[in-house]
């Protein structure tokens, strides 16, 4: 996420929010980088609830 932020800044296309995800394959954590602040969703999202994961990701890109 930091690399994406730095790349976009160097290309003069700064993006205010960068969304990210970390996963073990079964458990997902969702993140948001705004400026110098990293926000980590405290909820665990499980692959068995794939509809919920896709819904959250859809809201991020919408």
Secondary structure, DSSP 8 states (H G I E B T S, - for coil): -HHHHHHHHHTT---SEEEEEEE-SSEEEEEEEETTEEEE--S-EEGGGHHHHHHHHHHHH-
